[in-house]
Amino acid sequence: MRPIRFKFSAKKALAAIHWMLCEQQRVDLHTILKACYFADVEHLNRHHRPVFGAIYRAMKFGPVPIEIYEMAKGDALWLAELGIDRYPWDLSGYHVILRDNELPNTDALSHSDMEALRHGFEKSLGMDFNERTAATHGHDWQVAELGYMKYEDMIEDTIQKDKIVDYLRDNSRRIKI
């Protein structure tokens, strides 16, 4: 059976991390990664597509969107695709710190993306490390058994779930994130 896979949007991830840092200026990695997870799950369930389309790994302290983690750490891997020389932040220990005064370009994020991101960021900020970890150790994380998580497991159990999963299995690779 074909898994649900989306094409990751580095532009949305850049805009989201930059926006979060403009809101707080210094945010720990765990908060950023869980905010993105909360946003993706909320958007997936409301609009049948995630915000970012990242590949999620079930790690000890919860889901990690691999590509967003790479970007937040400052890995150069995504710079060429983004057409930039450096990220507008630095990593210091476990904290991502805003480097520039430049405002984020959120044009890549739709209204519904921003709504989900705001909600995910507020939710993540409102919890301590242990609460965020516990909140992200749901069914989707558990069935991944510290492996890669599946979008199909992030979709809420509703009467429409099978139809949504079938649609996304057939179309996720072509959906513009």
DAZIQUI-V185619 format. One record per pair of residues at least 24 apart in sequence whose C-alpha atoms are under 6 Angstrom apart, sorted by the first residue. I is the first residue (numbers start at 1). J is the second residue. If there is no record, write none. Layout:
BEGIN
[[I:J] [I:J]]
END
This chain:
BEGIN
[[4:169] [5:172] [5:173] [6:53] [6:172] [6:173] [7:53] [8:52] [8:53] [8:54] [9:52] [12:108] [12:109] [15:104] [15:105] [15:106] [18:104] [19:104] [21:98] [25:97] [25:98] [26:96] [26:97] [27:95] [27:96] [28:94] [28:95] [28:96] [29:94] [29:95] [31:124] [35:120] [35:121] [35:124] [38:120] [39:116] [39:117] [39:120] [45:155] [51:113] [56:148] [56:149] [57:147] [57:148] [57:149] [58:141] [58:146] [58:147] [58:148] [59:146] [61:133] [62:133] [62:136] [62:137]]
END
